[in-house]
């Protein structure tokens, strides 16, 4: 592995999926990114439909991408600018190893 990389995970409302795809394609790293549907479970009920409150699940789309350490601050700043107050949950983890088998 050449240099420090991070795995950025974003859980976004489905209504923002196309906007996020467009945004990430503009910022694409050499590894690209992945997206898939997930169920989010959270104790905060603000903004949940009645069905989501009853089932305890909220549909989200998860994006994951590898980001070099040098590009991480720019990525987070751009996402904050483009998606301010949109309820996107994110986390960043160091990548210990990656590759293709």
N, C-alpha and C positions, 0 to 999 in steps of 0.2 A: 504494500500500500504506500502510495507516495503522498506524504503530508497528512495532516489531521483533517478528518471529515466528520460531518455530523449527519444523523438521520433526523430529518424534520418531519413531524407528523401533524397533520391538520385535520380536524373534524369540522366539517362545514354543513350549513343547511343545504338541502338538495337544490333549492332555488338559486344558489350561487355556483353550482357546479360548472356551468359553461363559462362564466366569468373567471373562475379559478383556473380552468384549463387554459384559457386564453392568456391569462397573466403568467402562469408557470411556463407556458411555451415560449414566451418572450424572455424569460429568465432561465431557460433550460440549462441544466448542467450536463456534463458528459454522460451521466448515467440515466438521464430522463427521469420520469417519475411514474408512480403507480396510483391508481384510484380504485376504490371499491366501496360498496354500500355496507354500512354498519348500523347497529342499534346502539344508541347512546343511552346510558342510565345515569340519572342525576337527581339529586334531592331538590333542586330548584324547579318549580313548576311554572314559572313565568314564561309565557309564550307557548306553552304546550296546549295542544288541542285536548278536548275532553277524552278522546280515545287514547291519546298518548299518556294522559294522567292515569287512566284506568289500567292500561297495560304496563305502565312503567318503562316504556320504550319510546325513543324518539329517533326517527330515521335521520341518518347523517351520511355524508359521503366523506370517506377518509382518503387523504392524499399523503403519500410518503415519497420523500426524495432525499438523495444524498447531496450534501452541500459542503464544499471545501470551507475550511475555517475562515479564510479571507473573504468569502462571499456571503457568509451568514448574516452579518449586520445589515448589509444592503437588502437581502431578501426580507428580513423581518421588517425593516423600515418601509419597504415597498408594499408589503402586505398590510401593514398598519395604515398606510396612506390610502391604498385602494379599497380596503375593506373595513374602515373605521366603524366601530359600534355594530358590527354584523353578527356578533356572537360566536365567532370562530374560536374554537379551543385549539391550542397548539402545544407541542412540547418538542424539545431538542435533546437528543442523546448522542454521546460520542460513539463513533463506529470503531470497534476494535479490529475488525477484519471484514473484508468483503472481496468478492471476486466472482468468477464464472467457473463452474465445474462442468 
